[in-house]
């Protein structure tokens, strides 16, 4: 009797689970599609607006591809200081990335492998410096840069950006180096390498995922930052992209054609950098976040 009723009961439970799984799958995919559309809408709208005529964004008609042209891009590249801003941003972002990766990796390796006087102080410093928002640091950094004569100078802005990027990246690199066995260091020293040689030739190649994350974070810190660039770089010849875009917005007007075209051009290098390092990002972030 019990055997006869057990079979139909199991089949009903199986059908119920199948129905729930189908419903859950539909709900999940519907939610993902909606989230994707919401995320893509501003990007698509930005690109379409950049392709409209000078005053085309004022039109209420939903004719997205009518009269589309590259005139806004031509105006940005030929009638503004955008190429100069781009050059300044590339130099600053490149220096911030290279120097930031070097300082973060050497600092992370040192606090991961060595115990020295002031070790706990360095650890606390790396943590505490991440607690202060940019707005609080602008005034003391401005006074420091003014005293050193580094206002409107590329090295001054690079130093300001490294105060943001290096503490976080050094802490993350320290976590990644903790996951690499110390026996590898010892094997390198047995082969005759110095501590720095062991770090440079043996450990650093193993830390490529974390280096990729550090490079990406350092690059984005300098590439899209506005506050420091607007305060420290006020000269026409020293403006960066983020600060230069403010020239397209006045008190009573805004040139949305130039703004959107510039925004698209600014996003392209960041997208390229992301594509170059994306396969290392997940491994670098998870290892640096879970190890200590």
C-alpha positions in Angstrom: 0.0 0.0 0.0 2.7 2.4 1.0 4.8 1.4 -2.0 1.9 2.1 -4.4 1.3 5.6 -3.0 5.1 6.5 -2.7 5.6 6.5 -6.5 3.0 9.2 -7.4 4.0 11.3 -4.4 7.6 11.4 -5.6 6.5 12.2 -9.2 4.4 15.1 -7.8 7.3 16.5 -5.8 9.6 16.2 -8.9 7.0 18.1 -11.0 6.7 20.7 -8.3 10.5 21.2 -8.2 10.7 21.4 -12.0 7.9 24.0 -12.1 9.7 26.0 -9.4 13.0 25.7 -11.2 11.5 27.0 -14.4 9.8 29.9 -12.6 13.0 30.7 -10.8 15.0 30.6 -14.0 12.5 32.9 -15.8 12.6 35.3 -12.9 16.4 35.3 -12.7 16.9 35.8 -16.4 14.2 38.5 -16.5 15.9 40.3 -13.6 19.3 40.1 -15.3 17.9 41.3 -18.7 16.3 44.3 -16.9 19.5 45.1 -15.0 21.5 44.9 -18.2 19.1 47.3 -20.0 19.3 49.7 -17.2 23.1 49.6 -17.2 23.4 50.0 -21.0 20.8 52.7 -21.4 23.0 55.7 -20.3 25.9 54.4 -22.5 23.7 54.0 -25.6 22.1 57.4 -24.9 25.5 59.0 -24.6 26.8 57.6 -27.8 23.6 58.5 -29.7 23.7 62.0 -28.4 27.3 62.4 -29.4 26.3 61.6 -33.0 23.5 64.2 -33.2 24.0 67.7 -34.7 25.0 70.6 -32.5 21.5 71.3 -31.2 20.0 67.9 -32.0 19.8 66.9 -28.4 17.1 69.5 -27.9 14.8 67.6 -30.2 12.0 65.6 -28.6 11.6 63.3 -31.6 12.9 59.7 -31.1 14.7 59.7 -34.4 18.0 58.3 -33.2 19.9 57.9 -36.4 18.5 60.8 -38.5 21.2 63.3 -39.4 23.8 61.4 -37.4 27.4 62.5 -38.0 30.8 62.7 -36.5 30.8 66.6 -36.4 30.9 66.7 -32.6 34.0 64.5 -32.6 35.7 66.7 -35.2 34.9 69.8 -33.2 36.3 68.2 -30.0 39.6 67.3 -31.8 40.1 70.4 -33.8 38.4 73.3 -32.1 39.2 72.6 -28.4 42.2 71.9 -26.3 41.1 68.2 -26.0 44.3 66.8 -27.6 46.5 68.7 -25.1 44.3 67.5 -22.2 44.5 64.0 -23.6 48.3 64.1 -23.7 48.5 65.4 -20.1 46.1 62.7 -18.9 48.0 60.0 -20.7 51.3 61.2 -19.1 49.8 61.5 -15.6 47.9 58.2 -15.7 51.0 56.4 -17.1 53.3 57.8 -14.5 50.8 57.1 -11.7 50.4 53.5 -13.0 54.1 52.7 -13.3 55.2 54.4 -10.1 52.1 53.2 -8.2 52.7 49.5 -9.2 56.3 49.7 -8.2 55.7 51.3 -4.8 52.7 49.1 -4.0 54.4 45.9 -4.9 57.6 46.6 -3.1 55.7 47.9 0.0 53.4 44.9 -0.1 56.3 42.5 -0.4 58.2 44.1 2.4 55.3 44.0 4.9 54.5 40.5 3.8 57.9 39.0 4.2 59.8 41.0 6.8 59.3 42.1 10.4 61.1 45.4 11.1 60.8 48.2 13.7 57.7 50.2 12.9 56.0 47.3 11.2 52.7 47.8 13.0 52.9 51.5 12.4 53.2 51.0 8.7 50.2 48.6 8.7 48.1 51.2 10.6 49.2 54.0 8.3 48.1 52.0 5.2 44.7 51.4 6.8 44.1 54.9 8.2 45.1 56.7 5.0 42.2 54.9 3.3 39.7 56.3 5.7 40.0 59.9 4.7 37.8 61.2 1.8 39.4 63.2 -0.9 37.6 66.4 0.1 39.4 66.4 3.5 42.8 65.9 1.9 42.6 68.6 -0.7 43.5 71.6 1.5 46.6 70.0 3.2 47.8 68.6 -0.1 47.3 72.0 -1.8 49.3 73.7 0.9 52.0 71.1 0.6 52.2 71.4 -3.2 52.2 75.2 -3.0 55.1 75.1 -0.6 57.0 72.7 -2.8 56.2 74.7 -6.0 54.4 71.7 -7.5 51.1 73.4 -8.4 50.3 73.2 -12.1 53.0 70.6 -12.4 52.5 67.0 -13.6 54.7 65.6 -10.8 52.6 67.3 -8.1 49.3 65.7 -9.4 51.0 62.3 -9.8 52.1 62.5 -6.1 48.6 63.4 -5.1 47.1 60.4 -7.0 49.6 58.1 -5.4 48.5 59.1 -2.0 45.1 57.5 -3.0 46.3 54.5 -5.0 49.4 53.2 -3.2 47.9 52.5 0.3 45.0 50.4 -1.0 47.1 48.6 -3.6 50.0 47.9 -1.1 47.5 46.3 1.3 46.0 44.2 -1.5 49.5 43.2 -2.8 50.5 42.2 0.7 47.5 39.9 0.8 48.5 38.3 -2.5 52.2 37.9 -1.4 51.0 36.1 1.7 49.4 33.5 -0.5 52.8 32.7 -2.1 54.8 30.2 0.0 57.9 31.5 1.6 59.8 28.4 0.5 59.9 29.9 -3.0 61.8 32.9 -1.6 64.2 30.6 0.2 64.8 28.6 -2.9 65.7 31.8 -4.8 68.1 32.8 -2.1 69.7 29.4 -2.1 70.3 29.9 -5.8 72.3 33.0 -5.0 69.7 35.7 -5.5 69.5 38.8 -3.3 66.2 39.6 -1.5 65.4 42.1 -4.2 66.5 39.7 -6.9 64.2 37.1 -5.4 61.3 39.6 -5.4 62.0 40.8 -8.9 62.8 37.6 -10.7 60.8 35.0 -8.8 57.9 36.4 -6.8 56.8 39.3 -9.0 56.1 37.0 -12.1 53.9 34.9 -9.8 51.9 38.0 -8.7 50.7 39.0 -12.2 47.0 38.9 -11.3 47.5 41.3 -8.4 49.8 43.5 -10.4 47.1 43.7 -13.1 44.6 44.9 -10.5 47.1 47.4 -9.0 47.8 48.8 -12.5 44.1 49.0 -13.4 43.2 50.7 -10.1 46.2 53.2 -10.3 45.3 54.0 -13.9 41.6 54.6 -13.2 42.5 56.7 -10.1 44.4 59.1 -12.4 42.3 58.9 -15.5 38.9 59.8 -14.3 39.6 61.9 -11.2 38.2 65.4 -11.1 38.7 67.0 -7.7 42.5 67.0 -7.5 42.9 67.8 -11.2 40.6 70.8 -10.9 42.3 72.2 -7.9 46.0 71.5 -8.6 46.0 72.0 -12.4 44.4 75.4 -13.2 46.5 76.4 -16.1 45.2 76.0 -19.6 48.2 74.0 -20.7 48.2 71.7 -17.7 44.5 70.7 -17.6 43.6 67.0 -17.7 40.6 65.5 -19.5 38.4 65.5 -16.4 39.1 69.1 -15.6 39.0 70.2 -19.2 35.4 68.9 -19.7 34.3 71.7 -17.3 35.1 74.2 -20.1 32.1 72.9 -22.0 29.7 73.8 -19.2 29.0 77.5 -18.5 26.7 79.3 -16.1 23.9 79.6 -18.6 24.7 77.0 -21.3 26.1 73.6 -21.9 27.5 72.2 -25.1 26.2 68.6 -24.9 27.5 67.7 -28.2 31.1 68.4 -27.1 30.5 66.9 -23.7 29.1 63.6 -25.0 31.7 63.2 -27.7 34.5 63.9 -25.2 33.0 61.4 -22.8 33.0 58.7 -25.4 36.6 59.4 -26.3 37.7 59.4 -22.7 36.0 56.1 -22.1 37.8 54.3 -24.9 41.3 54.1 -23.2 39.7 52.9 -20.0 37.9 50.2 -21.8 41.1 49.1 -23.6 43.0 48.9 -20.3 40.2 46.9 -18.8 40.1 44.4 -21.7 43.9 44.0 -21.4 43.8 43.1 -17.7 40.3 41.6 -17.3 41.4 38.0 -17.1 43.6 38.8 -14.1 41.2 41.0 -12.2 39.0 38.4 -10.5 42.0 36.3 -9.3 43.9 39.4 -8.1 41.0 40.9 -6.3 39.9 37.7 -4.5 43.4 36.7 -3.5 44.2 40.2 -2.2 40.9 40.5 -0.3 40.9 37.1 1.4 44.5 36.8 2.5 46.0 38.8 5.3 
